[in-house]
Amino acid sequence: MFRTVAELISITENENITIAEAMIRQEMDIHDRSREEIIGQMEQNLSVMEKAVEDGLKGAHSQSGLVGGDALLLQEYIKTGNSLSGDLVLDAVSKAVATNEVNAAMGIICATPTAGSAGCVPGALFAVKERLNPTREEMIDFLFTSGAFGFVVANNAFISGAAGGCQAEVGSAAAMASAAVVEMAGGTPQQSAEAFAITLKNMLGLVCDPVAGLVEVPCVKRNAAGASNAIVSADMALAGITSKIPCDEVIGAMYRVGKQMPSSLRETAEGGLAATPTGRALAAQIAGNNVTKE
């Protein structure tokens, strides 16, 4: 059993297995369930993610009116051929946004690791799918690899915005996605760890400041940034770039930064963007509309 990234990488190297396989074995051991049951449950998660992306790309809008339709706008922009950041990155961004727009519209998503950060992993997965043409089994492995790193974060730091800010939610989700992209692209387990560290370093200190207390603004666009961060960091790791700060130490730093954050910046809607004049005006408007409806 592993509890740190260093232990996870050691297992993969000593036993000559993938990160996904190490996670499957650990899940079997922890939950005393068969391989078939563990993989079957993850395939269900994959199916939920697929449908959320599909529904989001058809257009999804929240009841508050704060978010909706941006995933479609991005897909239309990609079709123009004028994008600056490239089709694959923008496709990942669009599919991340689609997932979170479905979440905001009260649709069904798969929390990876939370509902508010649910767009990063599927956004990255379904974008690189178009480039790498993975089998269904490889797509399921992608989720196990993401989960292995998420397991380490959850047991050594935190994955909720209320506990550690958005760095713990979108930061962790983006890093999980980046590590999985590397493995799907043929990188080594150590390169997956480098990608995770690079991604999370880029999001250290990110606060959780939802306008009106809703997981919509700025959450949806942060998932977009997280998905693009994941892809770029994966490319850096695959190119041979390493993180000077080891992966487990980056996770430790994230934990300490989160503990130092004031409560106003940890999902209370009392600081950051939620406390701007426009943020407060939107919160009052939404509250007024809810009173009227009641």
QUIURGI-V5251 format. One record per pair of residues at least 24 apart in sequence whose C-alpha atoms are under 10 Angstrom apart, sorted by the first residue. I is the first residue (numbers start at 1). J is the second residue. Records with the same first field share a line. If there is no record, write none. Layout:
I->J + J
This chain:
1->25 + 26 + 27 + 29 + 30
2->26 + 148 + 151 + 152
3->148 + 149 + 151 + 152 + 153 + 154 + 155 + 156
4->148 + 149 + 151 + 152 + 153 + 155 + 156 + 247 + 248 + 251
5->148 + 149 + 151 + 152 + 153 + 189 + 190 + 193 + 196 + 246 + 247 + 248 + 249 + 251
6->190 + 193 + 246 + 247 + 248
7->152 + 248
8->148 + 149 + 152 + 189 + 190 + 193
9->188 + 189 + 190 + 191 + 192 + 193
10->189 + 190
11->189
12->188 + 189 + 190
13->188 + 189 + 190
17->189
18->141 + 145 + 183 + 188 + 189
19->141 + 142 + 144 + 145 + 146 + 147 + 148 + 149 + 179 + 180 + 183 + 188 + 189 + 190 + 192
20->138 + 140 + 141 + 142 + 143 + 144 + 145 + 146 + 147 + 148 + 180 + 183 + 189
21->141 + 144 + 145 + 148
22->144 + 145 + 148
23->141 + 143 + 144 + 145 + 146 + 147 + 148 + 149 + 151
24->141 + 144 + 145 + 147 + 148
26->148
27->144 + 148
38->144
39->137 + 140 + 141 + 144
40->140
41->140
42->139 + 140 + 141 + 143 + 144
43->136 + 137 + 139 + 140 + 141 + 143
44->110 + 140
45->109 + 110 + 111 + 112 + 140 + 143
46->109 + 110 + 122 + 125 + 136 + 139 + 140 + 142 + 143
47->109 + 110 + 140
48->108 + 109 + 110 + 122
49->99 + 108 + 109 + 110 + 111 + 112 + 118 + 119 + 121 + 122 + 123 + 125 + 126
50->95 + 99 + 109 + 110 + 122 + 123 + 125 + 126
51->99 + 102 + 107 + 108 + 109
52->95 + 96 + 98 + 99 + 100 + 101 + 102 + 103 + 107 + 108 + 109 + 110 + 119 + 122
53->94 + 95 + 96 + 97 + 98 + 99 + 100 + 101 + 102 + 109 + 119 + 122 + 123 + 126
54->95 + 98 + 99 + 102
55->98 + 99 + 101 + 102 + 107 + 108
56->94 + 95 + 96 + 97 + 98 + 99 + 100 + 101 + 102 + 103 + 105 + 107
57->94 + 95 + 97 + 98 + 99 + 101 + 102
58->98
59->98 + 101 + 102
60->98 + 99 + 100 + 101 + 102 + 103 + 104 + 105 + 106 + 107
61->98 + 101 + 102 + 103 + 104 + 105 + 106
62->100 + 101 + 102 + 103 + 104 + 105 + 106 + 107 + 216
63->104 + 105 + 106 + 286
64->104 + 105 + 212 + 214 + 216 + 282 + 283 + 285 + 286 + 287 + 289 + 290
65->104 + 105 + 216 + 286
66->101 + 104 + 211 + 212 + 214 + 216 + 217 + 218 + 282 + 286
67->97 + 100 + 101 + 102 + 104 + 105 + 215 + 216 + 217 + 218 + 219 + 220 + 221
68->97 + 98 + 100 + 101 + 102 + 104 + 105 + 216 + 220
69->97 + 98 + 101
70->94 + 97 + 98 + 101 + 220 + 221
71->95 + 96 + 97 + 98 + 99 + 100 + 101 + 224
72->97 + 98
74->98
85->228
87->127
88->124 + 126 + 127 + 128 + 129 + 130 + 131 + 228 + 231
89->123 + 124 + 127 + 128 + 224 + 225 + 227 + 228 + 229 + 230 + 231 + 232
90->123 + 124 + 127 + 224 + 227 + 228
91->123 + 124 + 126 + 127 + 128 + 130 + 224 + 227 + 228
92->119 + 120 + 121 + 122 + 123 + 124 + 125 + 126 + 127 + 128 + 223 + 224 + 225 + 226 + 227 + 228 + 230 + 231
93->119 + 120 + 122 + 123 + 124 + 127 + 221 + 222 + 223 + 224 + 225 + 226 + 227 + 228 + 229 + 231
94->119 + 123 + 124 + 127 + 221 + 223 + 224 + 227 + 228
95->119 + 120 + 121 + 122 + 123 + 124 + 125 + 126 + 127 + 223 + 224 + 227
96->120 + 121 + 122 + 123 + 124 + 125 + 126 + 127 + 220 + 221 + 222 + 223 + 224 + 225 + 226 + 227 + 228
97->122 + 123 + 219 + 220 + 221 + 222 + 223 + 224 + 225 + 227
98->122 + 123 + 220 + 223 + 224
99->123 + 220 + 223
100->215 + 216 + 219 + 220 + 221 + 222 + 223 + 224
101->215 + 216 + 219 + 220 + 221
103->215 + 216 + 220
104->214 + 215 + 216 + 217 + 219 + 220
105->216
111->173
112->143 + 146 + 147 + 150 + 159 + 169 + 170 + 172 + 173 + 174 + 176 + 177
113->146 + 147 + 150 + 151 + 153 + 154 + 159 + 160 + 168 + 169 + 170 + 172 + 173 + 174 + 176
114->159 + 160 + 161 + 168 + 169 + 170 + 172 + 173
115->160 + 169 + 170 + 215
116->160 + 161 + 166 + 169 + 170 + 173 + 214 + 215 + 216 + 219 + 220 + 222 + 223
117->159 + 160 + 161 + 166 + 168 + 169 + 170 + 171 + 172 + 173 + 174 + 215 + 219 + 220 + 222 + 223 + 224 + 226
118->169 + 170 + 173 + 174 + 220 + 223
119->170 + 173 + 174 + 177 + 219 + 220 + 221 + 222 + 223 + 224 + 226 + 227
120->170 + 171 + 172 + 173 + 174 + 175 + 176 + 177 + 178 + 220 + 222 + 223 + 224 + 225 + 226 + 227 + 228 + 229 + 230 + 231
121->146 + 170 + 173 + 174 + 175 + 176 + 177 + 178 + 180 + 181 + 223 + 226 + 227 + 230
122->173 + 177 + 227
123->174 + 177 + 223 + 224 + 226 + 227 + 228 + 230 + 231
124->174 + 177 + 178 + 180 + 181 + 224 + 226 + 227 + 228 + 229 + 230 + 231
125->177 + 178 + 180 + 181 + 184 + 227 + 231
127->227 + 231
128->181 + 184 + 185 + 231
129->181 + 184
131->185
132->181 + 184 + 185 + 186
133->184
134->184 + 185
138->183 + 184
139->180 + 184
141->180 + 183 + 184
142->176 + 177 + 179 + 180 + 181 + 182 + 183 + 184
143->176 + 177 + 180 + 181
144->176 + 180
145->176 + 177 + 178 + 179 + 180 + 181 + 182 + 183 + 184 + 189 + 192
146->172 + 173 + 174 + 175 + 176 + 177 + 178 + 179 + 180 + 181 + 183 + 192 + 196
147->173 + 176 + 177 + 180
148->176 + 179 + 180
149->173 + 175 + 176 + 177 + 179 + 180 + 192 + 193 + 196
150->175 + 176 + 177
151->176
152->248 + 251
153->248 + 251 + 252 + 254 + 255
154->251
156->248 + 251 + 252 + 254 + 255
157->251 + 252 + 253 + 254 + 255 + 256 + 258 + 259
158->251 + 254 + 255 + 258 + 259
159->255
160->208 + 266 + 267
161->206 + 207 + 208 + 209 + 210 + 258 + 265 + 266 + 267 + 268
162->207 + 208 + 209 + 258 + 263 + 264 + 265 + 266 + 267 + 268
163->208 + 255 + 258 + 259 + 261 + 263 + 265 + 266 + 267
164->205 + 206 + 207 + 208 + 254 + 255 + 256 + 257 + 258 + 259 + 260 + 261 + 262 + 263 + 265 + 266 + 267
165->204 + 205 + 206 + 207 + 208 + 209 + 254 + 255 + 257 + 258 + 259 + 261 + 262 + 263 + 264 + 265 + 266 + 267
166->203 + 204 + 205 + 206 + 207 + 208 + 209 + 210 + 219 + 222 + 258 + 265 + 266 + 267
167->200 + 201 + 202 + 203 + 204 + 205 + 206 + 207 + 208 + 254 + 255 + 257 + 258
168->200 + 203 + 204 + 205 + 206 + 207 + 208 + 251 + 254 + 255 + 257 + 258
169->206 + 207 + 208 + 219 + 223 + 226
170->200 + 203 + 206 + 208 + 219 + 220 + 222 + 223 + 224 + 225 + 226 + 227
171->196 + 199 + 200 + 201 + 202 + 203 + 204 + 205 + 206 + 222 + 223 + 225 + 226 + 227 + 229 + 230 + 254
172->196 + 197 + 199 + 200 + 203 + 204 + 226 + 251 + 254
173->199 + 200 + 223 + 226 + 227 + 230
174->199 + 200 + 203 + 222 + 223 + 224 + 225 + 226 + 227 + 228 + 229 + 230 + 231 + 233
175->199 + 200 + 201 + 202 + 203 + 226 + 227 + 229 + 230 + 231 + 233 + 234
176->200 + 230
177->226 + 227 + 229 + 230 + 231 + 233 + 234
178->226 + 227 + 228 + 229 + 230 + 231 + 232 + 233 + 234 + 235 + 237
179->230 + 231 + 233 + 234 + 237
180->230 + 234
181->230 + 231 + 233 + 234 + 235 + 238
182->230 + 231 + 233 + 234 + 235 + 236 + 237 + 238
183->234 + 238
185->234 + 235 + 238
186->238
187->234 + 235 + 237 + 238 + 239 + 240
188->237 + 238
190->237 + 242 + 247
191->234 + 235 + 236 + 237 + 238 + 239 + 240 + 241 + 242 + 243
192->233 + 234 + 237 + 238 + 247
193->234 + 237 + 242 + 243 + 246 + 247 + 248
194->233 + 234 + 236 + 237 + 238 + 240 + 241 + 242 + 243 + 244 + 245 + 246 + 247
195->229 + 230 + 231 + 232 + 233 + 234 + 235 + 236 + 237 + 238 + 241 + 242 + 243 + 247
196->230 + 233 + 234 + 237 + 243 + 246 + 247 + 248 + 250 + 251
197->233 + 237 + 242 + 243 + 244 + 245 + 246 + 247 + 248 + 249 + 250 + 251
198->229 + 230 + 232 + 233 + 234 + 236 + 237 + 241 + 242 + 243 + 244 + 245 + 246 + 247 + 250
199->226 + 227 + 228 + 229 + 230 + 231 + 232 + 233 + 234 + 236 + 243 + 250
200->226 + 229 + 230 + 233 + 247 + 250 + 251 + 253 + 254
201->243 + 245 + 247 + 250 + 251 + 253 + 254
202->226 + 229 + 233
203->229 + 254
204->250 + 251 + 253 + 254 + 255 + 257 + 258
205->253 + 254 + 256 + 257 + 258 + 260 + 261
206->254 + 257 + 258 + 261 + 265 + 266
207->258 + 261 + 262 + 264 + 265 + 266 + 267 + 271 + 272 + 273
208->261 + 263 + 264 + 265 + 266 + 267 + 268 + 269 + 270 + 271 + 272 + 273 + 274
209->264 + 265 + 266 + 267 + 268 + 269 + 270 + 271 + 272 + 273 + 274 + 275 + 279
210->265 + 266 + 267 + 268 + 269 + 270 + 271 + 272 + 273 + 274 + 275 + 279 + 283
211->267 + 268 + 269 + 270 + 271 + 272 + 273 + 274 + 275 + 276 + 278 + 279 + 280 + 281 + 282 + 283
212->268 + 269 + 270 + 274 + 275 + 279 + 280 + 281 + 282 + 283 + 284 + 285 + 286 + 287
213->267 + 268 + 269 + 270 + 274 + 283
214->267 + 269 + 274 + 283
215->267
217->273 + 274 + 279
218->273 + 274
